[in-house]
């Protein structure tokens, strides 16, 4: 009997621990999503007041975030870098997909803001949950549950209202803004699903996996901005004319809070909650 009571106590303790982890995951995901919204407001301010390009913003935010991610990783979990480096080619391919999705997500979000505004871009990005749900339903070979189906209808209805302002015969939202917003949502779904499906979080932890993904993003955005500069479209004069407040918004708001802290919290929440 004593053994049964001990097993029951252990089971209750494990259930309580899982519940705590679930709640912590929700809190992390909400905080990360909120800070991503802050990054949208920062990007809109930079685009409208300083005239920098979305690609420059993406390159800077990914560079700064990568430096912070790897600074913490080297200081606390350096062994993870060796494990990732020695991992099989299949795992490295998943890291590449993860990082490219992060890159397109950041750039597409900035482009959506440039064509619309931060609020619209953030709402369109939330359609990523629809793509995640549809993917999991297809992979699980089942239809959406009742509450999931209601959420799906509401998400599409909200998108239609944003795009038409209630007049179904007119597209108020610029087509380019809608395109970049939907692309952003698809890429969010990819970078949320890829590390979990590939076991990157389970094997390396969310922080180490996000660090490597952000490094791939940094390389992609750096190459893309260099190409933009070579084509004469990088607006270097706008960068040169930025004042101290502009750099504070770019580095502190967009890069540190809106990228490093935001992605770190959000993907940690995804690792806990699913």
N, C-alpha and C positions, 0 to 999 in steps of 0.2 A: 504493500500500500504506500509506504514511504517513497518507494521508487517511482510509483505512478504520480504521486504528488510532485515529486521533483521534476519529472518529465513535463507535467502540466505547467509548472512554474517556468521552466525553461521555454516552453512553447509560448506562454504569455509574454515573457521577456523578449523573445524574438519578434513576436507580433508588434509589440510596443516599439521596438527598435526600428522595424520596417516602417511603421507609421510615422515615427519621428523623421526618418530619412525622407519619406514621401513629402512631409510638410516642409522640410528644409529645401528639398528640390523645387517645390512650388514657389517658395519664397525667392530662391535664387533665380529661377526662370522669370518671375515677375519683375524682380529688380533689374535683371539684365535687359529685358524687353523695355522697361522704363528708361534705362540709360541709353538704349538704342534710339528711343524717341528724342532724347536730349541731343544725341549726335545729329539727328535730322534737323533740329532747330539751329544747331551750330552751322551745319552745312548750308542751310538756306541763308543765314546771315552772311556767311563768307561769299556765297555766290552773288548775292544782291548788293553787298557793300564793297567788296574788294575785287570782284570779277575773276576770281581764280577758276580754273576748269575742274570739272568733276574728277578727271583722271589725276590731276595734281593732288586733290584732296584725298583720293583713294591711295595714292602712292605714299603720302605723308602719314596718313592714319595707320596704314599697314606696316610701315617702317617703324614707327614709334611703338606700336603694339608688339611687333616682333622683338624689339629690343627689350621691352619689359618682360614679355613672356620668357625669353631665353635667359634674361638676367636672373629671374626667379628660379627657372629650371636648373641652370648651372649651379646656382647657390644651394639648392635644396635636393634636387633629384638628377644629378649629372649622369648617374648610371642609366637613366632612361634613354638618353641620347645614344648610348652605345647599343642598347637593346633595339632601338628603332633602326639604327644604321645597319645592324646585322640581321634584320628581319628579312623574310623571303620577299622576292619580287612582287608577288601578289599583294602583300601588305603595303609595299611602297606605292603600288598603283592606286590602291584605295586612298592613301594619303594624298596622292596627286589629284584625284577626283575631288576629295574633300577640300583641298586648298584652292583649286580652280573655282569650285562652287562658292567658296568664301570670297574670292576675288570678284567674280561676276556679281555676287550679291551686293558687295559694297559699291561697286561701280554703278550697277543698275539702280540702286537706291539713290545715289547721288544724281544720276541722270533723271530719275523720276522727279526728284525735288526741283531740278533745274527747269523741267517742263511744266510742273504743277506747283506744289508746295509741300512742306514737311508733313503736314497732317494727312494729306491725300496719299503721299508716298507710304506712310506708315500703315494706313488702313489697307491699301492694296497689298502691302507685304504680308499682312495677316491672313491673306488668302492661302499662304503656305500651309496652314493647318488643313485646308481643304485637300490640297495635293497629298499631304501626308496621309490623311484619312483614306483617300481614294486608293493610294498605293497599298496601304495595309489591307484594305478590303480585297483588292485584286490578288495580292499575295496569299491572303488567308482564305480566298475563295468564298467570301460571304458578303452579303449586302450590308450597307450601313444600318446600325441600330436606329431605333426611333429618334432618340435625341441627337444622334449624329446626322440623320437625314434632315431634321429641322435646322440644325446648325448649317448644313450645306446649303439649304434653300435661303436662309438668312444671309449667308455670306455672299451668294450670287446676287440676291436682291440689293444688298448694300452696294455692291460693285456697280450694278446697273444704275442705281440712284446717283452714285458719285459721278459716273460717266455721263449721265443724261440730265441730271438735276430735275428728274421727274418727267421730262419731256422725252418720251421714247422715240420720237422722230428726229431728235437732234443729239449729236455727240458733243456735249459741252467740254468734256475732258479731252485735251489734245490726244490724237491717236498715238503720237510718240510717247506721251506720258503714260498712256494705258499699256503700250507695248513694254516699256521698261519696267513698269510696275508689276506686270504679270511675270516677266522674266525674273524679276527680283524674287517674287513669291516661289517660283519653281526652284530657283537656286537655294533658297532657304530650306525648302523641303529636302533637297539633295544633301545639303551639308548637315541637316539634322539626322537624316536616315542613314547616310553612308557610314559614319563611324560606329553606329550601333549595329548595323547589319554586318559590318566587317569585323566587329569585335574589338575595334581600336580602343574604345573606352575601357572595356573589360581588361584588356591586355596591358595597356600603357597608362590608363588613367585619363580623365577628361582634360586635365591641364597640359600634360605632355603632348597628347594628341592634338589639342588646339594650337599649341606652340608650333608644331611642325606644319600644321595646316596654314597657320598665319605666315610662316616663312615662305611657303609656296606662293601665297597671296602677294607677299612683299616682292618676290622676284617677278611675278607676272605683271604687277602694277608698275614696277620700275622699268621693265622693258617696254611696256605700253606707253608710259609717259615719255621715255626717251624717243620712241618712234614719233609721238605727237610733237615733241620739240623739233625733231629733224624735219617734220613737215610744216613747221612754222605755225603750229596751232596750239602751242602749250601755254600761251599768254604769260611769258616770262616777265613782261613789264608789270603785270598785275601782282606777281609774286614779289617783285622788287619794291613795289610801292606799299606793301603791307606794313602797318604800324604794330606797336607792341601789343595792343589789344587784339588785333587780328591774329597774331601768332599765338596769343594766349587761348583764344577760342579754338584755333586749329589744333594746337598741341594738347592743351588741357581738356577742352570740352569734346572735340571730335575724336582725337586720337587716344588719349588716356581714358577718360570716363566712357566715351561713346564707343570705343573699340576694345581696348585691353580689358577694362573692368566689365563692360557689357558682354562681350563674347565669353569671357572667363566664367561669369556668373550664369549666363544663359545655358551654355553647353554643360556646365556642371549640373544645372537643374535638369537638363534633358538626360544626363547620365543617371541621375537618381530616379527620376519619375518615368522616363520613357516618352 
